[in-house]
Amino acid sequence: MKTIRELKLSNKAWSDEMRERKKDYFARQTVGQNPEVMWIGGSDSRVFPHQITQTRPGELFIHRNLANLVYSDDDNLMADLQHAVDDLKVAHIILCGIYGCNGMGAVLNGDATGHMHSWLRALREVYEENRLEIDSIEDPLDRQNRLAELNVREQLRRLSQLDIVRAALERGQDLTLHGWIYDLSNGRLTELFEVEPVSETSGFAMPLQDVPQMEDHLAVAE
């Protein structure tokens, strides 16, 4: 693991290399951004959205928080969402969960305290609503990953109901919501949901089917 000093030295080396390779690289960065996709994901240090999707700077507008949760009173998320939808006019919003997410483990083990306990209240609600199914799963990691899947569904539902998103539909803006999940064990992304607007007035149609069991869509990913 790099020290703080090594991080700064690495930054200088990277900056020098980029200017050597493309003299106008940073000048082009200052012109502005025009991403088509907003990414709402977890804060896990092992997951880099640009890296796992092989996208370049300016192609993803990224918001991250613990357990990829959506709260209408979270000014941080709402400000990012407003900027992405109203100003940048993104056409897609991806809400991406993670297999192996520490937030899932904290809720299942009941060991979240302080700010983490307060923040994860929405995830505890997902667990309580699906406790019978989740607790019936024998393997602890499978339980954790199933909660991650169900959480993607719930947070995508919450996202579809936010005023910023619904207002975009009312004015006819092209916008599709996606529920994805990332597997730390193999580096694969799997799409659980794609949610398109039914009309400008009726909002999004959430999928009627339940989230597929893990083994079903993991087999497809392989």
C-alpha positions as a Markdown table, in Angstrom:
| # | Residue | x | y | z |
|---|---|---|---|---|
| 1 | Met | 0.0 | 0.0 | 0.0 |
| 2 | Lys | 1.3 | 3.4 | -1.0 |
| 3 | Thr | 2.2 | 6.1 | 1.6 |
| 4 | Ile | 0.9 | 9.6 | 1.4 |
| 5 | Arg | 4.3 | 10.7 | 0.0 |
| 6 | Glu | 4.2 | 8.0 | -2.6 |
| 7 | Leu | 0.7 | 9.0 | -3.7 |
| 8 | Lys | 1.9 | 12.6 | -4.4 |
| 9 | Leu | 5.0 | 11.3 | -6.2 |
| 10 | Ser | 2.8 | 9.0 | -8.3 |
| 11 | Asn | 0.5 | 11.9 | -9.2 |
| 12 | Lys | 3.5 | 14.0 | -10.4 |
| 13 | Ala | 4.7 | 11.0 | -12.5 |
| 14 | Trp | 1.3 | 10.5 | -14.0 |
| 15 | Ser | 0.8 | 14.2 | -14.8 |
| 16 | Asp | 4.2 | 14.4 | -16.4 |
| 17 | Glu | 3.5 | 11.3 | -18.5 |
| 18 | Met | 0.1 | 12.5 | -19.7 |
| 19 | Arg | 1.5 | 15.8 | -20.8 |
| 20 | Glu | 4.3 | 14.0 | -22.5 |
| 21 | Arg | 1.9 | 11.7 | -24.4 |
| 22 | Lys | -0.8 | 14.2 | -25.1 |
| 23 | Lys | 0.2 | 17.8 | -24.8 |
| 24 | Asp | -3.4 | 19.1 | -24.9 |
| 25 | Tyr | -4.7 | 16.4 | -22.5 |
| 26 | Phe | -5.3 | 18.7 | -19.5 |
| 27 | Ala | -6.4 | 21.7 | -21.7 |
| 28 | Arg | -9.2 | 19.4 | -23.1 |
| 29 | Gln | -10.2 | 18.5 | -19.6 |
| 30 | Thr | -10.9 | 22.1 | -18.6 |
| 31 | Val | -13.4 | 22.6 | -21.5 |
| 32 | Gly | -16.2 | 20.8 | -19.6 |
| 33 | Gln | -17.9 | 17.5 | -19.3 |
| 34 | Asn | -20.6 | 15.8 | -21.3 |
| 35 | Pro | -21.2 | 12.3 | -19.8 |
| 36 | Glu | -24.2 | 10.2 | -21.0 |
| 37 | Val | -24.2 | 8.1 | -17.8 |
| 38 | Met | -24.5 | 8.8 | -14.1 |
| 39 | Trp | -23.2 | 6.0 | -11.8 |
| 40 | Ile | -24.5 | 5.6 | -8.3 |
| 41 | Gly | -22.4 | 3.0 | -6.5 |
| 42 | Gly | -20.8 | 1.9 | -3.3 |
| 43 | Ser | -17.8 | 3.4 | -1.7 |
| 44 | Asp | -15.7 | 0.2 | -1.7 |
| 45 | Ser | -12.0 | 1.0 | -2.3 |
| 46 | Arg | -11.7 | -2.1 | -4.4 |
| 47 | Val | -14.1 | -0.9 | -7.1 |
| 48 | Phe | -13.2 | 1.8 | -9.6 |
| 49 | Pro | -16.1 | 2.5 | -12.0 |
| 50 | His | -13.9 | 3.8 | -14.8 |
| 51 | Gln | -11.6 | 0.8 | -14.5 |
| 52 | Ile | -14.2 | -1.9 | -14.5 |
| 53 | Thr | -16.1 | -0.3 | -17.5 |
| 54 | Gln | -13.0 | 0.9 | -19.4 |
| 55 | Thr | -14.4 | 4.4 | -19.7 |
| 56 | Arg | -12.4 | 7.5 | -20.1 |
| 57 | Pro | -12.5 | 10.7 | -18.0 |
| 58 | Gly | -15.7 | 12.6 | -18.7 |
| 59 | Glu | -17.8 | 9.5 | -19.7 |
| 60 | Leu | -19.2 | 8.7 | -16.2 |
| 61 | Phe | -20.6 | 11.1 | -13.7 |
| 62 | Ile | -20.1 | 9.3 | -10.4 |
| 63 | His | -21.7 | 9.4 | -7.0 |
| 64 | Arg | -20.6 | 6.9 | -4.3 |
| 65 | Asn | -21.8 | 6.2 | -0.8 |
| 66 | Leu | -21.8 | 3.2 | 1.6 |
| 67 | Ala | -24.1 | 0.5 | 0.3 |
| 68 | Asn | -25.3 | 2.6 | -2.7 |
| 69 | Leu | -28.3 | 3.9 | -0.8 |
| 70 | Val | -30.9 | 6.5 | -2.1 |
| 71 | Tyr | -32.4 | 9.0 | 0.3 |
| 72 | Ser | -34.5 | 11.9 | -0.8 |
| 73 | Asp | -33.1 | 14.0 | 2.1 |
| 74 | Asp | -29.5 | 13.3 | 1.2 |
| 75 | Asp | -28.4 | 16.7 | -0.2 |
| 76 | Asn | -25.1 | 15.2 | -1.5 |
| 77 | Leu | -26.8 | 12.7 | -3.7 |
| 78 | Met | -29.6 | 15.0 | -4.7 |
| 79 | Ala | -27.2 | 17.8 | -5.7 |
| 80 | Asp | -25.3 | 15.3 | -7.9 |
| 81 | Leu | -28.5 | 13.9 | -9.4 |
| 82 | Gln | -29.8 | 17.4 | -10.1 |
| 83 | His | -26.6 | 18.4 | -11.9 |
| 84 | Ala | -26.5 | 15.1 | -13.8 |
| 85 | Val | -30.1 | 15.1 | -15.0 |
| 86 | Asp | -30.9 | 18.9 | -15.3 |
| 87 | Asp | -27.5 | 20.3 | -16.5 |
| 88 | Leu | -25.6 | 17.4 | -18.0 |
| 89 | Lys | -28.7 | 15.7 | -19.5 |
| 90 | Val | -27.5 | 12.2 | -18.8 |
| 91 | Ala | -29.5 | 9.5 | -20.7 |
| 92 | His | -28.8 | 6.7 | -18.3 |
| 93 | Ile | -28.5 | 6.3 | -14.5 |
| 94 | Ile | -26.8 | 3.1 | -13.3 |
| 95 | Leu | -27.3 | 2.1 | -9.7 |
| 96 | Cys | -24.7 | -0.5 | -9.0 |
| 97 | Gly | -24.4 | -2.8 | -5.9 |
| 98 | Ile | -21.5 | -5.0 | -5.0 |
| 99 | Tyr | -21.3 | -8.7 | -4.0 |
| 100 | Gly | -19.2 | -8.7 | -0.8 |
| 101 | Cys | -20.3 | -5.2 | 0.2 |
| 102 | Asn | -19.3 | -4.4 | 3.8 |
| 103 | Gly | -22.5 | -2.6 | 4.4 |
| 104 | Met | -24.5 | -5.7 | 3.8 |
| 105 | Gly | -22.4 | -7.6 | 6.3 |
| 106 | Ala | -22.7 | -4.9 | 8.9 |
| 107 | Val | -26.5 | -5.1 | 8.7 |
| 108 | Leu | -26.7 | -8.9 | 8.8 |
| 109 | Asn | -24.3 | -9.1 | 11.7 |
| 110 | Gly | -25.9 | -6.2 | 13.5 |
| 111 | Asp | -22.5 | -4.6 | 14.3 |
| 112 | Ala | -23.0 | -1.2 | 12.7 |
| 113 | Thr | -22.7 | 1.7 | 15.2 |
| 114 | Gly | -22.8 | 5.5 | 15.2 |
| 115 | His | -23.0 | 7.1 | 11.8 |
| 116 | Met | -22.9 | 3.8 | 10.0 |
| 117 | His | -25.9 | 2.5 | 12.0 |
| 118 | Ser | -27.9 | 5.7 | 11.1 |
| 119 | Trp | -26.9 | 5.7 | 7.4 |
| 120 | Leu | -27.8 | 2.0 | 6.9 |
| 121 | Arg | -31.4 | 2.3 | 8.1 |
| 122 | Ala | -32.7 | 1.9 | 4.5 |
| 123 | Leu | -30.7 | -1.3 | 4.2 |
| 124 | Arg | -32.1 | -2.7 | 7.5 |
| 125 | Glu | -35.6 | -2.1 | 6.1 |
| 126 | Val | -34.7 | -4.2 | 3.0 |
| 127 | Tyr | -33.5 | -6.9 | 5.2 |
| 128 | Glu | -36.6 | -6.9 | 7.5 |
| 129 | Glu | -38.9 | -7.0 | 4.4 |
| 130 | Asn | -37.0 | -10.0 | 3.1 |
| 131 | Arg | -35.8 | -11.6 | 6.3 |
| 132 | Leu | -37.6 | -14.9 | 5.7 |
| 133 | Glu | -35.9 | -15.5 | 2.4 |
| 134 | Ile | -32.5 | -14.2 | 3.4 |
| 135 | Asp | -32.3 | -16.1 | 6.7 |
| 136 | Ser | -33.2 | -19.3 | 4.9 |
| 137 | Ile | -29.9 | -19.1 | 3.0 |
| 138 | Glu | -27.3 | -21.3 | 4.7 |
| 139 | Asp | -24.1 | -19.8 | 3.4 |
| 140 | Pro | -23.2 | -16.4 | 5.1 |
| 141 | Leu | -21.7 | -14.9 | 1.9 |
| 142 | Asp | -24.7 | -16.0 | -0.1 |
| 143 | Arg | -27.0 | -14.3 | 2.4 |
| 144 | Gln | -24.9 | -11.1 | 2.1 |
| 145 | Asn | -25.0 | -11.2 | -1.7 |
| 146 | Arg | -28.7 | -11.8 | -1.8 |
| 147 | Leu | -29.3 | -8.8 | 0.4 |
| 148 | Ala | -27.1 | -6.8 | -2.1 |
| 149 | Glu | -29.4 | -7.8 | -5.0 |
| 150 | Leu | -32.6 | -7.0 | -3.1 |
| 151 | Asn | -31.1 | -3.7 | -2.1 |
| 152 | Val | -30.4 | -2.8 | -5.7 |
| 153 | Arg | -34.1 | -3.3 | -6.5 |
| 154 | Glu | -35.3 | -1.2 | -3.6 |
| 155 | Gln | -32.8 | 1.7 | -4.2 |
| 156 | Leu | -33.7 | 1.7 | -7.9 |
| 157 | Arg | -37.4 | 2.0 | -6.9 |
| 158 | Arg | -36.6 | 4.9 | -4.7 |
| 159 | Leu | -34.6 | 6.5 | -7.4 |
| 160 | Ser | -37.4 | 6.3 | -9.9 |
| 161 | Gln | -39.7 | 8.1 | -7.5 |
| 162 | Leu | -37.5 | 11.2 | -6.8 |
| 163 | Asp | -38.8 | 14.5 | -8.0 |
| 164 | Ile | -35.8 | 15.3 | -10.1 |
| 165 | Val | -36.2 | 12.1 | -12.1 |
| 166 | Arg | -40.0 | 12.4 | -12.5 |
| 167 | Ala | -39.7 | 16.1 | -13.6 |
| 168 | Ala | -37.2 | 15.0 | -16.3 |
| 169 | Leu | -39.8 | 12.5 | -17.6 |
| 170 | Glu | -42.6 | 15.2 | -17.5 |
| 171 | Arg | -40.5 | 17.4 | -19.8 |
| 172 | Gly | -39.9 | 14.5 | -22.2 |
| 173 | Gln | -36.2 | 14.0 | -21.3 |
| 174 | Asp | -34.7 | 10.7 | -22.5 |
| 175 | Leu | -33.8 | 8.8 | -19.3 |
| 176 | Thr | -33.4 | 5.1 | -18.5 |
| 177 | Leu | -32.6 | 3.6 | -15.1 |
| 178 | His | -30.4 | 0.5 | -14.7 |
| 179 | Gly | -29.8 | -1.8 | -11.7 |
| 180 | Trp | -26.5 | -3.5 | -11.9 |
| 181 | Ile | -24.3 | -5.5 | -9.5 |
| 182 | Tyr | -20.5 | -6.0 | -9.5 |
| 183 | Asp | -18.8 | -9.3 | -8.4 |
| 184 | Leu | -15.5 | -8.8 | -6.7 |
| 185 | Ser | -14.6 | -12.4 | -7.2 |
| 186 | Asn | -14.5 | -12.3 | -11.0 |
| 187 | Gly | -14.7 | -8.6 | -12.0 |
| 188 | Arg | -18.1 | -9.1 | -13.8 |
| 189 | Leu | -21.0 | -6.7 | -13.9 |
| 190 | Thr | -24.5 | -8.2 | -14.2 |
| 191 | Glu | -27.7 | -6.2 | -15.0 |
| 192 | Leu | -30.6 | -7.0 | -12.8 |
| 193 | Phe | -33.0 | -4.4 | -14.1 |
| 194 | Glu | -33.5 | -2.0 | -16.9 |
| 195 | Val | -36.3 | 0.5 | -16.1 |
| 196 | Glu | -37.7 | 2.7 | -18.9 |
| 197 | Pro | -40.4 | 5.4 | -18.6 |
| 198 | Val | -43.9 | 4.3 | -19.6 |
| 199 | Ser | -44.9 | 7.9 | -20.4 |
| 200 | Glu | -44.1 | 11.4 | -19.4 |
| 201 | Thr | -46.9 | 11.5 | -16.9 |
| 202 | Ser | -47.0 | 8.0 | -15.4 |
| 203 | Gly | -43.3 | 7.7 | -14.6 |
| 204 | Phe | -41.3 | 4.5 | -14.6 |
| 205 | Ala | -42.6 | 1.0 | -14.8 |
| 206 | Met | -40.7 | -1.1 | -12.3 |
| 207 | Pro | -40.2 | -4.8 | -13.3 |
| 208 | Leu | -42.9 | -7.0 | -11.9 |
| 209 | Gln | -40.7 | -10.1 | -11.6 |
| 210 | Asp | -38.6 | -10.6 | -8.5 |
| 211 | Val | -34.9 | -10.3 | -8.5 |
| 212 | Pro | -33.5 | -13.6 | -10.0 |
| 213 | Gln | -31.7 | -15.9 | -7.6 |
| 214 | Met | -27.9 | -15.4 | -7.6 |
| 215 | Glu | -27.1 | -18.7 | -9.3 |
| 216 | Asp | -29.4 | -17.9 | -12.2 |
| 217 | His | -27.7 | -14.7 | -13.3 |
| 218 | Leu | -24.2 | -15.6 | -12.2 |
| 219 | Ala | -24.4 | -18.6 | -14.6 |
| 220 | Val | -25.3 | -16.2 | -17.4 |
| 221 | Ala | -22.3 | -14.0 | -16.5 |
| 222 | Glu | -20.0 | -17.0 | -16.9 |
